[in-house]
Amino acid sequence: MAKPIPVKDSAELASLLKALVEDIRTSHDYLQLYRKLHEALKEYETEFHQSPTFWALTFGALHDAVGLRLCRIYDQHDSANHLHGLLLTIQKHSELFEEAQFRERLKDNPSVDYLARHGTLPKSNDLDADLKLTSLEDPQVLLLYQWRNTIIAHSNAKVAKGSSNWTQVNPLSWKVIEDLISRAFHIFNRYSSLFNAASYSTMLIGEDDYQGLLHLVRLGLKKSREDHGL
């Protein structure tokens, strides 16, 4: 199962952080767009029906992308970059969070004195709690991992041929998915802030862009009807 990821220095840990936060942010962004598009179906039903194949593929791709990204975040494999492994790495290499290294990383930041004053070392109590929340000891993480091995990354043959009702017995709700994404943000930001004073927001710039597209389709349909006297 998960082990600390070998790192030589701060630069390698920074690379792990950068790669992981992309999965965390993207899982959230894809979920936001998926949910918002579903909500828009009520208002723009006619517009969606103009290109049903396109939208069916879009919804399916967003749905799959959320699951795949989330599974990567909460993976447990000993050779993968995931949240639990990152915490084990931080626990083993706490020296990378020492104030001297923090100041070196942020030497060009005019607020480095203020930032360093608030502490740079992870607290052992926080690490212990966060390790449990990202491991298979946590019921939600365990459920996601089971879905990963049964449905998302692997297609269980019994489920596929209908001889098992595993998915009905073990539903993975949107609430669980949202909770796991929120948890990932919260935990990641704790250590990213300590490491290089960086934290990430769940706000997606342009998250309502799709409304402009649907509005243009509506205008086009209106103009088409007018041109044909409908």
N, C-alpha and C positions, 0 to 999 in steps of 0.2 A: 504494500500500500504506500501511501504518501511518505516521502522523505524530504529532508531539507535539500534545496537545489544548490549544487556547488556554485559558489561565486568567488571571484578573486578580489574584487574591489567594489567601490561604490558605483562605478560605471556599469558593471554587469548587473547589480541590483536595480539600478535606474532603468536598464533595458527591460528587466522583468516587470517592473512596475508599469512602464509605458505599454507593454504588450497586453498586460492583464486589464488595465483600465479601458483599453479599446473594446475588449469583450464586454465589460460591465456597462459602459456607456452605450454600446451598440445594441445590446440586449434590451436595454430600457427604451432606446429610440425606436427600435422595430416594434416593440410592444405598444408604445404610444401611438404610432402610426396605424397599426393593426386595429386598435380599439377605436380610434377616432374615425377611421374609414367605416367600420361597422356601424358606428353611431350615425354617420352621414347617410347610410343607406335609407334611413327613414325619410330624409328630406329630398334626397336626390335619386330616388328609386328609378325613375325614367332615364336619367342620365347614365346611371350604372348599366342599365339594360342595353345601352347602345353598343357596348363592347364587353359582353359577358365573359368571353374567353380570357381577355386581357385581365379583367378584374379577378377572375377565379384563380389565375396563375399568380397574380400579385398577392392575394390573400394567402394562398398556399405557401408562397415563398417567405412571406413575413412570418407566418406561423412557424414554419420549419426553422427559420433563422433565429427566432427567439429561443426555441428549445435547444438548438445546437450551441448557441453562445452561452446559454445558462449552464449547460452540461460541461462546457469547457471551464467555466468559472468555478464550478464545484466538483471538478474531476478529482480523483484520488490516486491516479497512477503516479508511480515514483519517478517517471521520466518526463512528466508534463509540467507546464507552467500553469498553476491554478492557485486559487486563494488560500487553500489550506497549506499547500506546499510553500507558498510565499511566507506565510506566518511561521512555519517551521524554520525557514531560512532566516527570517528576522530574529527569531529566538536564538538561533545558533550563532548569528553574526551581529549581535547587538553592538559590537564595537564600531560598526559602520554608522551608527546613529550618534556616536559621541560628539560633543559640541565642537571639537576641533575640526572634525570632518564636515559637520554641518556648516560651519563657517567657511570652509574651503569651497564647498559646493555653491554657497550663496555669497561668495566674496564680492560679486558685482551688484548685490542687492543693497540699496541704501538703508533698508530696515533690518539688516541682519542682526544688529545688536538687540533690537526689540524682540525679534522672533526667537533668538537664542535664549533670551531671558525667561521664556515660558517653558523651557525644557525641551530636550530633543530625544531623550531615551525612552523607549517603550516601557510601560509599566507591566510587571510580570502578571499582575492580576488581570489586566486587560487581555494580555496575550493568552493566558490560560482559558479565559471565557470565550475569546474569539476563536480559538482552536476548536473548542467543542462545538461552537455554532457553525463551523465550516466542515465538520467531520461527519462520518456516518453515525455518530452518537446522537446527532440531531434528527428528529423524526422527519422534518421536511427535506433535509439534505438526503437522507436515506431514501425517501420516496422518489425524489428526483433521480437519484442514482439507479434505482430499480427501473424507472421509466427509461433511463438512458440505455440500460442493458436489455430491456424488453421491447421497446418501441422506437426510441429516437435514434440511437446509434446502431442498434441491432433489431431485426424484426423476428420476434419469437415465432417459431413455426406453428405452435399450438394456437397462439392468439390469431395468427394470420389465417389459419384454416377454420377458425371458429370453434375449436374444441375446448377453448379456455376462455373464461370471462374475467381474466385477470384485470383488464382495464376498468371494468365496471366495479370490481371489488376494491381496486386501488386507484381511485380517480385522482388525477393531478389537476387541481382547480386553478383558475386564473388568480384567485386570492393567494394561493401558495406561491405561484410564479412571481406575483408582484411583491410578496413578502421577501422572497429570496433575492430579488433584484435590489430592493431597498436595503436589505441587510448587507449585501455586497458593497453597495455605495458607502454605507456607514462605516463598515470595518475598513475598507480600503482607504477611505479618506483619513481615518485616524493615523495610519502609519505613513501615508503619503505626506501628511502635514508635518509629522515629526521628521521625515527624511529630507524633504526639500521645500517645506512650507507651501505645498500645493494641494488643493482640494478641488473636487469636481461637483458640479451642479447637475441635477436631474432635468434642468430646463433644456429643451431642444430648440435652438434658434430656427425659426421657419417651420415649426411643427404644424402650422395650419396652412402651409403652401398648397396642399391638395385642394383646398376650398376654391382657390383661384382657377384651378384646372376644371373642376366640376361646374363652376359658374360660367366659364367659357363654353363648355359643352351645352349648358342650358341656353346661353345666348345663341349658339349655333343652331340648336333645334328650333328655337323661336323664329329665327330668320328663315330657316328652311320652310317652316309651316307658312310663314307670311308669303314667301316666294311662290308657294304652290297653292295659295288661297285657302289654306286649311285653318 
